[in-house]
Amino acid sequence: MTTPDHDDLQARAKDYVEHLPAETALGNADPAGGSTDDPELYDENAEGRKQQ
């Protein structure tokens, strides 16, 4: 088996990174797929809990 050269490794790494989801490429992947909830509802619930 031959050792891959630098250019080949660089091309394969670039291809790999280009096909990653944006969340994974940024380092904050959410395995559950994220939330589609309205962020305003989350903020309102948080404020309600602070008042209690």
Buried (B, 14 or more C-beta within 10 A) or exposed (E): EEEEEEEEEEEEEEEEEEEEEEEEEEEEBEEEEEEEEEEEEEEEEEEEEEEE
